Amino acid sequence: ESKDANTQERAGACYIKEHEGVMTQRDIFMAPKDKPELFAEAKTTLFTSHGFRFAEVCCTEEPPADVYSVLYRTAFQEWGYFDSSNVNINGAYELTKNALNSNMQGTQTDCPHRERLQYGGDLVANSPSSMHMFDLSAFYRKVVHDWTETQFSNGAYTETSTWHDLLADYGFGEGSGETVWASLPPVLTVRHMQHYGDIDFVRDTFSHHVEWCQFLSSKFEKAIQGWFGYAGDNLEGYWGSENENGLGDWLSLQTIDTYLTHHAFYMATARSIAYMAHMLEKDGSADEGTSFIGKEARSLARKIKDHITTKYLNDNTYQVQKGWDLSPGPDLPIFTRMVPGKKRCDILRNWLQFAGSGHDESWHGDEEKLFMNHLSSKTSKALLKKKIIGEDEDGMLMNRRFRHSTSEGILGVRYSLKTLSDFGFHNIALTRVSGDNFPGFAYMMSFNATTMWETWWRSEDLYSRNHPMLGAVAEWASSSVAGVSLAPTTTGGKDLLFWPRIPTNADVVVYASATQGTKRGDAAIAWRFEGVKLKSARTVKVRIRILAPPGSNALFRLPIYGCAYNATATVSYARTLPGLDTAKLNAASTCSSRRKSKNGFSYNWEYNSETEKWHKSLNKKAIGTPCASFLFDKSLADTNWSDSKLVTFKPEVPFKRSFDGDESDKLVELTPGLYDIVIEQWKLQKEIPDQPGY
């Protein structure tokens, strides 16, 4: 028992007032009455599992000796890495990796300290980042089997891998989960095939996924009519949801669109079935029934896509009501190629009125209000000047600066960032992720976060602060900021895409690198601006290094937009592969020294209980520390490079370039090896200023 029965009521540093009694993690030691100091004789388990940043021992004059903690997770290989010159982007990646590392103990839990449940929606959202960082071939095979082994006889999958009667109103009855959450098994099986090429796994689980699709088809239309009542019209009067008919883009700061996410993941299930049937046909193990199922699934996916387009395509917008921005918005249908090609540019431009907007909105969250009520006048004025906070009739409120923050939820983080970077507006994605404003990753770190939060706001009583739900940012960092990923149509990770989205200016990132592990070995990329004072330069040299592993098919996509006009590029390859192991050791040692020097995130907010004021404390941290890639290590200076080949940019024909005379090919094929690519005269542009609309 606690020495002080009112400890929790006092709401101290550790014993906060609980929400429904689930927040505080306690270990209670029952010491002998005659010798209470003998912790060695305490009657309790000798091994407990918690998620925490610090531990408090109370009710004793001296803390017990020889108490230690061990970080542990399921034993799989870490094979994905990212780094850049930007502390905030690095920090977002590191928050995600730390959260994943502490939520992989036999199952992938949502948080390690409270619910500890394997939610389908969380894995739908962050498995691309997980599979970038780790070799999860065995782990994710087991995760899918967690669902197939508990699948109901009617074909229903649940929202968690074991049924807990959670969120039943969002499902289709009879044990099923919400569409997005319960569609994880077929979606993850397809991603597993793309990374690891395990056709036996597809064969073993195919019938289970078909049963889920059949169950979904039998329930879907009636459920949608019951939830929305808009089956036969153009959704007139529908302005989004507040979680009353689905989870959708869970915990977005924008109004969520569950009608769209229900349909999108019904379509994703059908597409996954069609893909798996096609893979079984290619393998020669498909019978006539499998081929028929694949054909029917393709037809169903097209039908759902056409239905969504009919409901949402509105002049040059792709949203339910013109001028009403929901989450997800047009980024989901653009990213998933639901938008007709000829309409894609117009819809993208209209969406950018919101996604690239410079306007601000106020956030009325409870914790943020309390924070501002306990600021000194001097601090308040400084934050007002920087537009981190704003002021209206309700007093001071936290600012949401759309151009410099992220506000999407569990699904929208991936769709918005990938759409911006893939379709020519990478600069906006960079400013949003790297921003210091609320809501965003820097805001989390400013309150000492070391793992990803469940919410953008600072929850003190309900939501988790170790929750990788918003971790799709990590896969975006490696694939877009650095530029390495699996090719979209690959199986077994054989085909690689190297596509660095080189920034249009040097304001946010001046170098980046990433490693993507595969069954065949590591694929790696690094790029940097070279040779000039970046703040005053109008043009700059870009150097890119690429490592393609043995047995891979590598495609290099040149970063083409206005900055590349009149630029020239040359490609060389290493005649003999240099000592990369030495380069890796050198780079790791240098990075370790930099992290020990705490060259990362530089401050945090501290609360003074005596003055009852928050103040900004300049405390350097390791998290977010920029480090250089091994591909630029000095030990590679003597590499024997081949003669260079010229890559020409065609300014009069954007998005086309020639390589050895072939103007129609947008991609450069690279055989396994090490490459050095130099782009001369890369034009730097001033960032478009903040303004309403883009």
C-alpha positions as CSV (number, residue, x, y, z in Angstrom):
1,E,0.0,0.0,0.0
2,S,1.0,3.6,-0.5
3,K,2.3,5.3,2.6
4,D,0.1,8.2,1.7
5,A,-3.5,7.2,0.7
6,N,-4.0,10.6,-1.0
7,T,-0.9,10.3,-3.3
8,Q,-3.0,9.9,-6.4
9,E,-5.3,12.8,-5.4
10,R,-2.4,15.1,-5.0
11,A,-1.6,14.5,-8.7
12,G,2.1,14.5,-8.3
13,A,4.8,14.1,-11.0
14,C,4.2,10.4,-11.3
15,Y,0.9,9.7,-9.6
16,I,-1.3,11.7,-11.9
17,K,-5.0,11.7,-11.7
18,E,-5.9,8.7,-13.8
19,H,-8.4,8.4,-16.6
20,E,-10.5,5.3,-15.8
21,G,-7.7,4.0,-13.6
22,V,-5.5,2.8,-16.5
23,M,-2.6,5.2,-16.7
24,T,-0.1,4.7,-13.9
25,Q,2.2,1.7,-13.9
26,R,2.9,0.5,-10.4
27,D,5.0,-2.3,-8.9
28,I,4.0,-3.0,-5.3
29,F,6.6,-4.7,-3.1
30,M,5.4,-6.3,0.1
31,A,8.4,-6.1,2.5
32,P,8.6,-8.1,5.8
33,K,7.1,-6.2,8.7
34,D,10.1,-6.6,11.0
35,K,12.7,-5.7,8.3
36,P,11.0,-3.4,5.8
37,E,14.3,-2.3,4.3
38,L,15.1,-5.7,2.9
39,F,13.9,-5.5,-0.6
40,A,15.7,-8.8,-1.3
41,E,12.9,-10.5,0.7
42,A,10.1,-8.6,-1.0
43,K,7.2,-10.8,-2.1
44,T,6.8,-9.8,-5.8
45,T,7.7,-10.8,-9.2
46,L,11.4,-10.4,-10.0
47,F,10.7,-9.4,-13.6
48,T,8.2,-6.9,-14.9
49,S,7.6,-5.2,-18.2
50,H,6.9,-1.5,-18.6
51,G,7.2,1.3,-21.0
52,F,8.7,4.5,-19.5
53,R,11.3,7.3,-19.7
54,F,12.0,7.4,-16.0
55,A,11.0,5.5,-12.8
56,E,10.2,6.8,-9.4
57,V,10.7,4.9,-6.2
58,C,8.5,6.3,-3.4
59,C,7.8,5.5,0.2
60,T,11.4,4.7,1.3
61,E,14.1,7.0,2.6
62,E,16.7,5.5,0.3
63,P,16.2,3.9,-3.1
64,P,16.9,0.2,-3.4
65,A,20.2,-0.8,-4.8
66,D,20.9,-3.0,-7.8
67,V,17.8,-2.1,-9.7
68,Y,18.2,-1.9,-13.5
69,S,16.1,-2.0,-16.6
70,V,16.8,-3.7,-20.0
71,L,15.4,-2.6,-23.3
72,Y,14.2,-5.7,-25.2
73,R,12.0,-6.7,-28.2
74,T,11.6,-9.7,-30.5
75,A,14.9,-10.6,-32.1
76,F,14.8,-9.5,-35.7
77,Q,17.4,-7.6,-37.8
78,E,17.5,-3.8,-38.0
79,W,18.3,-3.0,-41.6
80,G,16.9,0.4,-42.4
81,Y,18.4,3.8,-41.5
82,F,17.9,7.5,-42.3
83,D,19.8,10.7,-41.6
84,S,19.7,14.2,-42.9
85,S,21.0,17.7,-42.0
86,N,17.6,18.6,-40.4
87,V,17.3,17.9,-36.7
88,N,13.5,17.9,-36.7
89,I,13.1,15.4,-39.6
90,N,15.7,13.2,-38.0
91,G,13.9,13.4,-34.7
92,A,10.6,12.4,-36.3
93,Y,12.3,9.3,-37.7
94,E,13.9,8.5,-34.3
95,L,10.7,8.9,-32.4
96,T,9.1,6.3,-34.7
97,K,12.0,3.8,-34.4
98,N,12.1,4.1,-30.6
99,A,8.3,3.6,-30.4
100,L,8.5,0.5,-32.7
101,N,11.4,-0.9,-30.8
102,S,9.4,-0.9,-27.6
103,N,6.2,-2.3,-29.1
104,M,7.5,-5.5,-30.8
105,Q,7.3,-8.2,-28.2
106,G,5.8,-11.2,-29.9
107,T,3.0,-8.9,-31.2
108,Q,3.1,-5.3,-32.5
109,T,1.3,-3.5,-29.8
110,D,-0.1,0.0,-29.8
111,C,1.7,1.0,-26.6
112,P,3.9,-1.0,-24.3
113,H,2.5,0.3,-21.0
114,R,-1.3,0.3,-21.1
115,E,-3.5,-1.4,-23.7
116,R,-0.8,-3.5,-25.3
117,L,-3.1,-4.5,-28.1
118,Q,-2.3,-5.4,-31.7
119,Y,-4.6,-3.0,-33.6
120,G,-5.0,-3.5,-37.3
121,G,-5.3,0.2,-38.1
122,D,-2.0,0.9,-36.5
123,L,-0.2,-1.7,-38.6
124,V,-2.0,-0.5,-41.8
125,A,-0.6,2.9,-41.1
126,N,3.0,2.2,-39.9
127,S,4.0,-1.2,-41.4
128,P,5.7,0.6,-44.4
129,S,8.0,2.3,-41.9
130,S,8.4,-1.0,-39.9
131,M,9.4,-2.9,-43.0
132,H,11.8,-0.2,-44.0
133,M,13.5,-0.4,-40.6
134,F,13.5,-4.1,-39.8
135,D,13.5,-7.5,-41.4
136,L,10.0,-8.6,-40.4
137,S,9.7,-11.6,-42.7
138,A,9.0,-14.0,-39.8
139,F,7.4,-11.4,-37.4
140,Y,4.8,-10.2,-39.8
141,R,4.0,-13.7,-41.1
142,K,3.2,-14.5,-37.4
143,V,1.1,-11.3,-37.1
144,V,-1.1,-12.2,-40.1
145,H,-1.6,-15.7,-38.6
146,D,-2.6,-14.0,-35.3
147,W,-5.6,-12.8,-37.3
148,T,-6.3,-15.9,-39.4
149,E,-6.2,-18.1,-36.3
150,T,-8.9,-16.0,-34.6
151,Q,-11.0,-15.3,-37.7
152,F,-14.7,-16.0,-37.1
153,S,-16.3,-18.9,-38.9
154,N,-18.4,-16.3,-40.9
155,G,-15.1,-14.9,-42.4
156,A,-15.0,-11.7,-40.2
157,Y,-11.7,-10.3,-39.1
158,T,-11.6,-8.2,-35.9
159,E,-10.0,-4.8,-35.3
160,T,-7.4,-6.4,-33.0
161,S,-5.7,-9.7,-33.5
162,T,-7.7,-11.2,-30.6
163,W,-11.4,-10.2,-30.2
164,H,-12.0,-7.8,-27.3
165,D,-15.4,-6.5,-28.1
166,L,-13.8,-3.1,-28.8
167,L,-15.3,-0.5,-31.0
168,A,-18.0,-2.9,-32.1
169,D,-20.3,-0.1,-33.3
170,Y,-17.7,0.7,-36.0
171,G,-17.7,-2.8,-37.5
172,F,-20.3,-4.8,-39.4
173,G,-21.5,-7.0,-36.6
174,E,-20.9,-10.7,-35.9
175,G,-17.5,-10.0,-34.5
176,S,-16.0,-7.9,-37.3
177,G,-13.9,-4.8,-36.9
178,E,-13.9,-1.5,-38.6
179,T,-13.1,-1.7,-42.3
180,V,-9.6,-0.2,-42.2
181,W,-8.6,-2.0,-39.0
182,A,-10.0,-5.4,-40.0
183,S,-8.5,-5.2,-43.6
184,L,-5.0,-5.4,-42.2
185,P,-4.4,-9.1,-42.9
186,P,-4.8,-9.0,-46.7
187,V,-3.0,-5.6,-47.0
188,L,-0.1,-6.8,-44.9
189,T,0.1,-10.1,-46.8
190,V,0.6,-8.1,-50.0
191,R,3.3,-5.9,-48.5
192,H,5.0,-9.0,-47.1
193,M,5.1,-10.5,-50.6
194,Q,6.6,-7.3,-52.1
195,H,9.3,-7.3,-49.5
196,Y,10.1,-11.0,-49.0
197,G,8.5,-12.9,-51.9
198,D,7.1,-15.7,-49.7
199,I,4.6,-17.3,-52.1
200,D,3.9,-20.1,-49.6
201,F,2.7,-17.5,-47.1
202,V,0.3,-16.1,-49.8
203,R,-0.9,-19.6,-50.5
204,D,-1.5,-20.4,-46.8
205,T,-3.5,-17.3,-46.1
206,F,-5.3,-16.7,-49.4
207,S,-8.6,-18.5,-48.5
208,H,-8.8,-16.6,-45.2
209,H,-8.5,-13.3,-47.0
210,V,-11.1,-14.3,-49.6
211,E,-13.5,-15.2,-46.8
212,W,-13.0,-11.8,-45.2
213,C,-13.7,-10.1,-48.6
214,Q,-16.9,-12.2,-49.0
215,F,-18.1,-11.3,-45.5
216,L,-17.3,-7.6,-46.2
217,S,-19.2,-7.7,-49.5
218,S,-22.3,-9.2,-47.9
219,K,-22.5,-6.5,-45.2
220,F,-21.0,-3.4,-46.7
221,E,-23.8,-1.6,-48.5
222,K,-26.4,-2.2,-45.8
223,A,-24.0,-0.9,-43.2
224,I,-23.1,2.2,-45.2
225,Q,-26.8,3.0,-45.7
226,G,-27.3,2.6,-41.9
227,W,-24.3,4.8,-41.0
228,F,-24.6,7.5,-43.7
229,G,-27.9,7.1,-45.5
230,Y,-26.3,8.5,-48.7
231,A,-26.1,5.4,-50.9
232,G,-28.1,6.8,-53.8
233,D,-27.2,10.5,-53.9
234,N,-24.1,12.6,-54.1
235,L,-23.5,12.8,-50.4
236,E,-25.2,16.1,-50.2
237,G,-25.4,17.3,-46.6
238,Y,-22.5,15.1,-45.6
239,W,-19.7,17.2,-44.0
240,G,-17.5,14.5,-42.5
241,S,-17.7,12.5,-39.3
242,E,-16.6,12.8,-35.7
243,N,-16.0,9.1,-35.2
244,E,-19.7,8.2,-34.9
245,N,-19.6,5.8,-37.9
246,G,-16.0,4.7,-38.1
247,L,-12.4,5.4,-37.0
248,G,-11.1,6.6,-40.3
249,D,-8.2,9.0,-40.0
250,W,-8.1,8.5,-36.3
251,L,-7.0,11.5,-34.2
252,S,-6.6,13.9,-37.1
253,L,-7.1,17.5,-36.1
254,Q,-9.3,17.9,-39.1
255,T,-12.8,16.6,-39.6
256,I,-12.4,13.0,-40.7
257,D,-14.1,11.4,-43.7
258,T,-15.0,7.8,-42.7
259,Y,-17.2,7.4,-45.8
260,L,-14.0,7.6,-47.9
261,T,-11.9,5.4,-45.7
262,H,-14.5,2.7,-45.4
263,H,-14.7,2.5,-49.2
264,A,-11.0,2.9,-49.8
265,F,-10.1,-0.1,-47.7
266,Y,-12.9,-2.2,-49.1
267,M,-11.2,-1.5,-52.4
268,A,-7.8,-2.2,-50.9
269,T,-9.1,-5.6,-49.7
270,A,-10.3,-6.4,-53.3
271,R,-7.1,-5.2,-54.8
272,S,-5.1,-7.3,-52.4
273,I,-7.1,-10.4,-53.3
274,A,-6.6,-9.7,-57.0
275,Y,-2.8,-9.3,-56.4
276,M,-2.5,-12.5,-54.5
277,A,-4.5,-14.5,-57.1
278,H,-2.2,-13.0,-59.8
279,M,0.9,-14.1,-57.8
280,L,-0.4,-17.6,-57.4
281,E,-1.1,-17.8,-61.1
282,K,2.4,-16.7,-61.9
283,D,3.7,-19.3,-59.5
284,G,1.7,-22.0,-61.3
285,S,-0.2,-23.0,-58.2
286,A,-3.5,-21.4,-59.0
287,D,-6.5,-23.5,-60.0
288,E,-9.5,-22.3,-61.9
289,G,-11.2,-21.1,-58.8
290,T,-8.3,-18.9,-57.8
291,S,-8.2,-17.3,-61.3
292,F,-12.0,-16.7,-61.1
293,I,-11.6,-15.1,-57.6
294,G,-8.9,-12.9,-58.9
295,K,-11.0,-11.8,-61.8
296,E,-14.0,-11.0,-59.6
297,A,-11.8,-9.1,-57.1
298,R,-10.4,-6.9,-59.9
299,S,-13.9,-6.2,-61.1
300,L,-15.0,-5.4,-57.5
301,A,-12.0,-3.0,-57.0
302,R,-12.9,-1.1,-60.2
303,K,-16.5,-0.9,-59.1
304,I,-15.6,0.6,-55.8
305,K,-13.1,3.0,-57.4
306,D,-15.8,4.2,-59.8
307,H,-18.3,4.6,-57.0
308,I,-15.9,6.8,-55.0
309,T,-15.1,8.9,-58.1
310,T,-18.8,9.3,-58.9
311,K,-19.4,10.6,-55.3
312,Y,-16.3,12.8,-54.9
313,L,-15.3,14.1,-58.3
314,N,-16.7,17.6,-58.3
315,D,-15.5,19.9,-61.2
316,N,-11.8,20.1,-60.5
317,T,-12.0,18.9,-56.9
318,Y,-12.1,15.5,-55.4
319,Q,-13.9,16.0,-52.2
320,V,-17.4,15.5,-50.8
321,Q,-18.4,19.2,-50.7
322,K,-16.6,21.9,-52.7
323,G,-14.4,24.0,-50.4
324,W,-14.7,21.6,-47.4
325,D,-11.4,20.0,-46.5
326,L,-11.7,16.6,-44.7
327,S,-9.0,14.1,-43.7
328,P,-8.1,12.2,-45.7
329,G,-8.7,14.5,-48.6
330,P,-7.8,14.2,-52.2
331,D,-4.4,13.0,-51.2
332,L,-5.7,9.5,-50.6
333,P,-7.3,9.1,-54.1
334,I,-4.3,10.8,-55.8
335,F,-1.8,8.5,-53.9
336,T,-3.9,5.4,-54.7
337,R,-4.4,6.4,-58.3
338,M,-8.2,6.6,-58.0
339,V,-8.2,10.0,-59.6
340,P,-8.5,9.9,-63.4
341,G,-5.2,10.8,-65.0
342,K,-6.4,13.8,-67.0
343,K,-7.9,15.3,-63.8
344,R,-5.0,14.6,-61.5
345,C,-3.2,18.0,-62.0
346,D,-6.3,20.1,-61.5
347,I,-7.3,18.2,-58.4
348,L,-3.8,18.4,-57.0
349,R,-3.7,22.2,-57.5
350,N,-7.1,22.6,-55.7
351,W,-5.9,20.4,-52.8
352,L,-2.8,22.5,-52.5
353,Q,-5.0,25.5,-51.5
354,F,-5.3,23.6,-48.2
355,A,-2.2,21.4,-48.0
356,G,0.2,24.2,-49.0
357,S,-1.7,26.9,-47.3
358,G,0.0,29.6,-45.2
359,H,-3.1,30.3,-43.0
360,D,-3.3,29.7,-39.3
361,E,-6.0,28.3,-37.1
362,S,-6.4,28.3,-33.3
363,W,-6.3,25.1,-31.3
364,H,-8.5,25.0,-28.2
365,G,-6.9,21.9,-26.5
366,D,-7.1,21.7,-22.7
367,E,-3.4,21.0,-22.0
368,E,-2.3,23.7,-24.4
369,K,-4.6,26.2,-22.8
370,L,-3.2,25.3,-19.4
371,F,0.3,25.7,-20.8
372,M,-0.4,29.2,-22.0
373,N,-2.0,30.2,-18.7
374,H,1.3,29.5,-17.0
375,L,3.6,31.5,-19.2
376,S,5.4,34.7,-18.2
377,S,4.5,37.9,-20.1
378,K,7.9,37.9,-21.7
379,T,7.6,34.4,-23.0
380,S,4.1,35.0,-24.3
381,K,5.2,38.0,-26.3
382,A,8.1,36.0,-27.8
383,L,5.8,33.2,-28.9
384,L,3.3,35.6,-30.3
385,K,6.0,37.3,-32.3
386,K,7.0,33.9,-33.8
387,K,3.3,33.0,-34.4
388,I,3.7,29.9,-32.4
389,I,0.7,31.1,-30.4
390,G,-2.1,33.4,-31.3
391,E,-4.7,35.6,-29.6
392,D,-8.5,35.9,-30.0
393,E,-11.5,36.7,-27.8
394,D,-10.8,33.6,-25.7
395,G,-7.3,34.7,-24.9
396,M,-4.0,33.1,-26.0
397,L,-4.4,29.9,-28.0
398,M,-1.9,27.6,-29.7
399,N,-1.5,28.3,-33.4
400,R,-1.9,25.7,-36.1
401,R,0.3,26.9,-38.9
402,F,-0.7,24.7,-41.8
403,R,2.4,25.3,-43.9
404,H,4.7,24.5,-41.0
405,S,3.0,21.6,-39.2
406,T,1.3,18.3,-39.6
407,S,-2.3,17.7,-38.5
408,E,-3.4,14.6,-40.3
409,G,-4.2,11.4,-38.4
410,I,-3.2,7.8,-38.4
411,L,-3.7,7.4,-42.2
412,G,-3.4,10.9,-43.6
413,V,0.2,11.4,-42.5
414,R,1.3,9.0,-45.2
415,Y,-1.1,10.0,-47.9
416,S,-0.4,13.8,-47.6
417,L,3.4,13.6,-47.4
418,K,3.8,11.0,-50.1
419,T,1.4,12.9,-52.4
420,L,3.2,16.2,-51.9
421,S,6.7,14.7,-52.5
422,D,5.7,12.4,-55.4
423,F,3.8,15.0,-57.4
424,G,6.3,17.9,-57.4
425,F,5.6,19.7,-54.1
426,H,8.3,18.1,-51.9
427,N,9.2,21.6,-50.5
428,I,5.8,21.8,-48.8
429,A,6.2,18.3,-47.3
430,L,9.7,19.3,-46.0
431,T,8.4,22.5,-44.3
432,R,5.5,20.7,-42.7
433,V,7.6,17.9,-41.1
434,S,10.5,20.2,-40.1
435,G,8.3,22.9,-38.6
436,D,8.7,23.9,-35.0
437,N,5.0,24.7,-34.6
438,F,2.2,22.9,-33.0
439,P,1.1,20.3,-34.2
440,G,4.2,18.5,-35.2
441,F,7.1,16.3,-34.2
442,A,9.3,19.1,-32.9
443,Y,6.4,20.0,-30.5
444,M,6.6,16.5,-29.1
445,M,10.3,16.7,-28.6
446,S,10.0,20.1,-27.0
447,F,8.2,18.3,-24.1
448,N,11.0,15.7,-23.9
449,A,9.4,13.1,-26.1
450,T,11.7,10.2,-27.0
451,T,9.0,8.1,-28.6
452,M,6.1,9.0,-30.9
453,W,2.9,10.2,-29.2
454,E,-0.6,8.9,-30.0
455,T,-1.8,12.5,-30.4
456,W,-0.5,15.8,-31.8
457,W,-1.6,17.5,-28.6
458,R,-0.1,17.0,-25.2
459,S,-2.4,14.5,-23.4
460,E,-1.7,14.1,-19.7
461,D,-4.4,11.6,-18.8
462,L,-5.7,9.5,-21.6
463,Y,-3.6,9.1,-24.7
464,S,-0.2,7.3,-25.0
465,R,3.2,8.9,-25.3
466,N,4.8,5.8,-26.7
467,H,2.6,4.9,-29.7
468,P,4.0,4.5,-33.3
469,M,0.6,5.2,-34.9
470,L,1.8,8.4,-36.7
471,G,5.0,6.8,-37.7
472,A,4.4,6.8,-41.5
473,V,6.7,9.8,-41.5
474,A,9.7,7.5,-41.2
475,E,9.1,5.7,-44.5
476,W,8.5,9.1,-46.2
477,A,11.9,10.3,-44.9
478,S,13.8,7.3,-46.3
479,S,12.0,7.1,-49.6
480,S,11.4,10.8,-50.4
481,V,13.9,12.9,-48.4
482,A,16.8,10.5,-49.0
483,G,15.3,8.6,-52.0
484,V,15.5,4.8,-51.6
485,S,12.6,2.3,-51.6
486,L,11.4,-0.9,-53.1
487,A,9.9,-0.4,-56.6
488,P,6.1,-0.4,-56.3
489,T,5.7,-3.6,-58.4
490,T,8.5,-5.6,-56.9
491,T,8.3,-9.1,-55.3
492,G,10.8,-10.2,-52.8
493,G,12.5,-6.8,-52.7
494,K,14.4,-7.5,-55.9
495,D,13.5,-4.3,-57.7
496,L,14.7,-1.0,-56.2
497,L,13.8,2.6,-56.9
498,F,16.3,5.4,-56.2
499,W,14.5,8.6,-56.5
500,P,15.9,11.5,-54.3
501,R,13.6,14.5,-54.2
502,I,16.4,17.1,-54.2
503,P,15.0,20.2,-52.5
504,T,14.3,23.4,-54.5
505,N,16.2,25.4,-51.9
506,A,18.7,24.9,-49.1
507,D,16.4,26.2,-46.3
508,V,15.4,22.8,-44.8
509,V,17.7,20.0,-45.9
510,V,21.2,20.2,-47.5
511,Y,22.1,16.5,-47.3
512,A,20.3,13.2,-46.6
513,S,20.9,9.5,-46.7
514,A,19.2,6.2,-46.1
515,T,19.8,2.5,-46.2
516,Q,17.1,0.0,-47.1
517,G,17.7,-3.6,-46.2
518,T,16.6,-6.4,-48.6
519,K,17.0,-10.2,-48.8
520,R,19.9,-9.5,-51.3
521,G,21.7,-7.0,-49.2
522,D,21.6,-3.3,-48.3
523,A,20.6,-0.7,-50.8
524,A,21.8,2.8,-49.9
525,I,21.7,6.3,-51.1
526,A,23.2,9.6,-50.0
527,W,23.1,13.1,-51.6
528,R,24.4,16.5,-50.6
529,F,24.8,20.0,-51.9
530,E,28.4,20.9,-52.5
531,G,30.9,23.6,-53.1
532,V,29.2,26.9,-52.3
533,K,27.8,29.1,-49.6
534,L,24.3,27.8,-49.7
535,K,22.6,30.9,-48.2
536,S,23.7,33.2,-51.1
537,A,24.0,30.7,-53.9
538,R,21.8,30.7,-56.9
539,T,23.0,27.4,-58.3
540,V,24.7,24.5,-56.6
541,K,26.3,21.2,-57.4
542,V,24.4,18.0,-56.2
543,R,26.4,14.8,-55.6
544,I,24.5,11.5,-55.2
545,R,26.0,8.2,-54.2
546,I,24.0,5.0,-54.8
547,L,24.7,1.4,-53.7
548,A,22.7,-1.3,-55.4
549,P,23.1,-4.8,-53.8
550,P,24.0,-8.0,-55.8
551,G,21.1,-9.6,-57.6
552,S,18.9,-6.5,-57.6
553,N,17.4,-4.5,-60.4
554,A,17.9,-0.9,-59.6
555,L,16.1,2.1,-61.2
556,F,17.4,5.6,-60.8
557,R,14.9,8.5,-61.3
558,L,16.4,11.9,-61.8
559,P,14.9,14.6,-59.7
560,I,13.2,16.7,-62.5
561,Y,11.4,20.0,-62.0
562,G,12.2,23.7,-62.5
563,C,15.5,23.5,-60.6
564,A,16.9,21.1,-63.2
565,Y,16.4,23.2,-66.2
566,N,19.7,23.8,-68.0
567,A,21.4,21.4,-65.5
568,T,23.7,18.6,-66.6
569,A,24.4,15.4,-64.8
570,T,27.1,12.7,-65.1
571,V,27.0,9.1,-63.9
572,S,30.1,7.0,-63.0
573,Y,30.4,3.6,-61.4
574,A,33.1,2.1,-59.2
575,R,35.3,-0.3,-61.2
576,T,36.2,-2.1,-58.0
577,L,34.0,-2.1,-55.0
578,P,35.9,-0.2,-52.2
579,G,36.0,-1.2,-48.5
580,L,32.5,-0.3,-47.5
581,D,32.7,-2.1,-44.1
582,T,35.5,0.3,-43.1
583,A,33.4,3.3,-44.3
584,K,30.5,2.1,-42.2
585,L,32.5,1.7,-39.1
586,N,34.1,5.2,-39.5
587,A,30.7,6.8,-40.1
588,A,29.1,5.0,-37.1
589,S,32.0,6.0,-34.9
590,T,31.7,9.7,-35.9
591,C,28.0,9.6,-35.5
592,S,28.3,8.1,-32.0
593,S,30.7,10.9,-31.0
594,R,28.2,13.5,-32.3
595,R,25.4,12.0,-30.4
596,K,27.4,11.9,-27.2
597,S,28.0,15.6,-27.7
598,K,24.3,16.0,-28.0
599,N,24.1,17.8,-31.3
600,G,20.4,17.1,-31.8
601,F,17.2,18.8,-30.6
602,S,18.2,21.8,-28.5
603,Y,15.5,22.7,-25.9
604,N,12.5,21.7,-23.9
605,W,9.8,23.3,-21.8
606,E,10.2,23.0,-18.1
607,Y,7.7,23.7,-15.4
608,N,8.8,25.5,-12.2
609,S,6.5,24.4,-9.4
610,E,7.5,27.4,-7.2
611,T,6.7,30.1,-9.7
612,E,4.0,28.0,-11.4
613,K,5.4,29.0,-14.8
614,W,6.6,27.2,-17.9
615,H,10.0,28.3,-19.3
616,K,12.1,27.3,-22.2
617,S,15.2,25.5,-21.2
618,L,18.1,25.2,-23.6
619,N,19.1,21.6,-23.1
620,K,20.9,19.9,-25.9
621,K,19.9,16.3,-26.7
622,A,21.1,13.4,-28.8
623,I,17.8,12.8,-30.5
624,G,17.8,14.3,-34.0
625,T,21.6,14.6,-34.2
626,P,22.6,14.9,-37.9
627,C,25.2,12.4,-39.1
628,A,26.9,11.9,-42.5
629,S,26.5,8.8,-44.6
630,F,29.2,6.1,-45.0
631,L,28.9,6.6,-48.7
632,F,30.7,9.9,-48.3
633,D,33.3,8.7,-45.8
634,K,36.9,9.8,-46.5
635,S,38.0,6.2,-46.8
636,L,36.3,6.1,-50.2
637,A,38.3,9.0,-51.6
638,D,40.6,6.6,-53.6
639,T,37.7,4.8,-55.3
640,N,38.5,3.9,-58.9
641,W,35.6,5.5,-60.8
642,S,34.7,4.8,-64.4
643,D,34.5,7.5,-67.1
644,S,31.3,9.4,-66.7
645,K,28.2,9.2,-68.9
646,L,26.2,12.3,-69.6
647,V,22.6,12.6,-68.6
648,T,20.8,15.5,-70.3
649,F,17.8,17.4,-69.1
650,K,15.3,18.6,-71.6
651,P,13.9,21.9,-70.3
652,E,11.4,22.2,-73.1
653,V,9.9,18.8,-72.2
654,P,9.4,18.6,-68.5
655,F,9.5,15.2,-66.8
656,K,11.3,13.7,-69.8
657,R,15.1,13.2,-70.1
658,S,17.4,11.3,-72.3
659,F,20.1,8.8,-71.3
660,D,22.3,7.5,-74.2
661,G,19.8,8.9,-76.7
662,D,16.6,7.4,-75.4
663,E,14.2,10.3,-74.7
664,S,11.2,8.2,-73.8
665,D,12.7,6.5,-70.8
666,K,12.2,8.3,-67.5
667,L,14.3,5.9,-65.5
668,V,17.9,5.0,-65.6
669,E,18.7,1.3,-65.1
670,L,21.6,0.6,-62.8
671,T,23.3,-2.8,-62.4
672,P,24.5,-3.8,-58.9
673,G,27.4,-1.7,-57.7
674,L,28.4,1.7,-56.4
675,Y,27.6,4.9,-58.4
676,D,28.6,8.5,-58.2
677,I,26.2,11.0,-59.8
678,V,26.9,14.7,-60.1
679,I,24.4,17.3,-61.1
680,E,25.8,20.7,-62.1
681,Q,24.0,24.0,-62.1
682,W,21.1,22.8,-59.9
683,K,19.1,26.0,-59.5
684,L,18.0,27.1,-56.0
685,Q,14.8,29.0,-55.6
686,K,13.4,31.1,-52.9
687,E,10.7,29.5,-50.9
688,I,7.2,30.7,-51.7
689,P,6.2,32.9,-48.7
690,D,3.4,32.0,-46.3
691,Q,0.1,33.1,-47.7
692,P,-3.5,31.9,-47.6
693,G,-3.8,29.4,-50.5
694,Y,-0.9,28.2,-52.6
